[in-house]
């Protein structure tokens, strides 16, 4: 860990002004916001993150969950993951979100972790977290040790020859399936962006993970009103029964009437370099009868572009089974 | 010893006497000790696995605030080598003293040591040391081929014949066997992950080197460190009051121990060095990867005719730790033709070492897996197959077993598990939409004793103190010693003070090999008898004593009271009364017992002494999501007399949990390019968590083995881990039809 200066922002303007002085809001940032600290502190201990200034944003007024006039939900950036997961409206109308959050981490971590922090959760790629290893995400141009190394847990979708790091978040996968919108206040204005555009593919700039620029502060996340008669579910597959990042996961939100799927939203976790929304799978499902054959076709479509590495070929099949089973469960209860 | 059911505390479930200290945070673990002027040390780890240090630049680090020194080859001072001494002393797996040369032979090898006023400053200084290397490609290949070794090879524990055991003509018998199996089984490198990290706090006052350690063997630690610093043994003291588990990783000193001591010597201040979790994967031992070819031949009726085990294991570039996979092979089944042979393969890795059930655990995984596969081939129930091949004597030594009740274990286990309901066809058993798999395997572990000394005081306030320089590594040794002392002194457990974990106490046994309990029993009993003898002398010689002028042999001691034999115990006088009358604070007795393990074998033993057991396992398999879970385990152990069924059951349950991890999850992954154990943290090195642990049922047969000690207690720390992985792979095959011959059984192998 490097020495750093800690300050506290008492209002959003202070935080934005402090953050705006950073050279980047991405990997290598010299100024970082800190909320729960469950990712940042770890990475600072490992010297993967070496900010000179750390700005505490936990006192900013973004700690509420509110129902919107249109029936949607507004989730403050500072809302703790545990509070969000157990919120009665979330449990009732956005079950997939509650289930996704509760499938990850531990109660202690969820009590600390925040909505915005989880959106910005960094990859668990072992090579990214070890400064002795080459890693294009941590040190652009140094190479990717994971491609020739231990890559069993890494991504098969959205990868590039420069980076195969998985986005580890469960929450993000549910938010992708729920078509969440991220609201950002920056130095110039306040703007919002759909979650599908918030995270970036690694391409040849894997150090850039989101659209955030210096000074940008996530203030809240909104969810559209729950689709009428829809059901949602999160299924997470991993080696052990608890406390492990997903090898494959699926967030599904499905409306089925009389056995016929009228609307489907599908996102996959554990397999993508970003929370992996699959419009291909959604297209295969929409207008079809809820049968295993249809689910299978959707799964094939979702994984059509998968590029497995030496140790993670099994994820292609695992992700398919995960999605098929999630669809089976969600339509059974519908 | 009185064994009346009313009063005896032996064999009764006793909660740990040290439990309140642990849950209240007052138990002092090695790194909890603080001293004035304490300095903190952080090692600098090599970031290559093969090559040489070209340049070590400590200038920037040395200038940092609060930094006392950056030690390296040029300034650490002399650290001598150590050699094996007599008995269990002088054992050290990595013999090369740290910083001895500039050659890097494994990833994470220490190249320097930063010492500063706080841990944070020392870590920052360690990070600021720049080391450049000339780097060569490391060999961490998982494919193990035996190197060209002589027939007798040197190992950490002494010379070993690579041909470990042979009888009959195994090749010919295998060739002509009507039913055969020829398969290779692989176990991966596994890392011990005790919650308490390893660490040393060293204090050097110019005369005396004192080490606060989390050692499983304080007297060996003392011997090795005395050698390394050229000191008489009595000038080194090792203190280990509590250990947050060891699993073998804390048996012998690793290179951080002399580093902390050398820094304390140079700086004249106490130095604390606690490893990071990553260092635990690099420089503090691990279970060696093994590759075991098993060849078994049988008659169609299921009688074994030949058994061959050829195994290869990894070792480090300099050291020769022996992973004895053949430990149980030669005696476990009746077979006229047998051969057990091993080979070794050097790798650029930190040295492997003992990990819970060393040798026998990977070895029994292979032999029991082969037995299960052959039983399937023969279409014989795997339990029945064991019954058919149960030996009458130890056929490798040609001597009887001291106490072997494996068949009764199998019978009881099968009954408790409801094994008779098993249908052998793959995937034939279902429940609640899940496919069930049932499998079983047997277990064995050596039973023996180390040398031990103890002393006991009977005190004038009716309490007793038992002192023995052994360790409690979380297994319940404090409680066992208290039970033994309470039993002999005739007092309740709360009247016993236990002192252990200090080399200033009488020399106690290593907490390893599942031998601590078996070893301390004879010494404690002898010490108590000696103390009672002194007490009787006090009783007959103290003026005014009710027994004055009696002869010692007219008296007896029972339930804490001295009485005239002819008058019976009811007339007894409490020992505290007699001591007070004599104005004595206490009488002391000492006792010692010899080793049956690790000593030069002068003659053939009269008996073959081992513990036995079996596991029956149910897994559930959900093919549509490739989910495999262990759902139920029934374990039956024949481990001699159980002194404390509560801590005993805890040992077996813990081992089964570790076995679930071994079977399904655990695997230290080396990066093929730079040789780093890359999953060196407890998030990426997957172990069983609470949610993976199903209902565990443990039964003890409780047959005393009087060849081991007068109480008949054998050890139970390791046997619970033997066989469990083979039972799980068998159950997995029964559910899925997939034979896993390389652990762990991860999802990728099932789809």
Interface residues (C-beta under 8 A of the other chain):
Chain A: X1 X2 X3 X47 X124 X126 X127 X130 X132 X133 X145 X148 X149 X150 X152 X153 X235 X237 X239 X240 X241 X242 X243 X244 X245 X247 X311 X312 X313 X314 X317 X318 X321 X322 X324 X325 X328
Chain B: X47 X120 X123 X124 X127 X624 X625 X626 X627 X629 X664 X665 X669 X671 X672 X673 X674 X676 X678 X679 X683 X684 X686 X687 X688 X689 X690 X691 X692 X746 X747 X748 X751
